């Protein structure tokens, strides 16, 4: 009976103590539950808000952030002499005008260095009519070496350097120490980017080799004088262009001759468009040199081309020991559209010259000639 009565009793008649929950007045402002960025990564400000002209020397480990643009007429704009340094350029621009110095120079030989998010500018320009570099600018954008630790450069643009854009030289040739990501170099009288690995980067209008590394991916390298567009042991999803050397050199002409190029395009005016020991889904183009060469004549090594295209106006279109589903083309009577020392399978050759040879090979399996003839010791599966 009592239980039924309580169920129908209005809430207002219940004892006050039955609803007591304590005071509702706040005791004060709530304390922060998360740490600030400075607490997570304490950063040391360098330079001045609004810009400065004084050289900056980083001599102690730590995380540093640039507070404004920096313009330095002589000496290195920023000189790093300590290991374990992170430098955030904070989107600002460093202008370095001394021909003998760098925008950022490293005088430390081991440890960890990170540089990111900024712009480095010199005073060098390129005259496309005379094909020369002129003007005053720093020798280097970023220069470290010989280095033994790990250096990471990301989201940095470099332009107008007299010599090299970004150079990270390891203490030994086979040491992987420098990584360059999402960087851009333009107008440098020497090399564009030199590191162990280069990804998602560009180097254009370089006097020497534009991109030089052990591995290059998703990148563009363009040399306008005597260097190659790209030189690396492994090149993927990249474009290289050269005036007189290799558009892409994916072998470096060094032992063990195992350089590979995948999904790449190499172009050269008088040199080889693309050079690799193994090329897959690649295109090589040259005006007077070989379009695509898979190093088949280098000390007996076997070069393979799969799904590739090689084109040349007055040189060989494509050279390989083994070629599968490839196309080679030339317009020169003394050259071959495809020159395959071993077996060509499912290939197509083109030679538009009178009496030109479209495909020269030992064994031709299911091959065709769009123009010209096929010269083979053995013709199989419908090869004419």
Secondary structure by P-SEA (a helix, b strand, c coil): caaaaaaacccccccccccccccccccccccccccccccccccccccccccccbbbbbccbbbbbbcbbbbbcccccbbbcccbbbbccccbbbbbcccccccbbbcccccbbbbccbbbbccccccccccccccccccccbbbccccbbbbbcbbbbcccccccbbbbccccccccbbbcbbbbcccccccccccccccccccccccccccccccccbbbbbccccccccccccccbbbbbcccccccccccccccbbbbccbbbbbcccccccccccccbbbbbcccccccccccccbbbbbbcbbbbbbccccccccccccbbbbbbcccccccbbbcccccbbbbbbccccccccccccccbbbbccbbbbbcccccccc
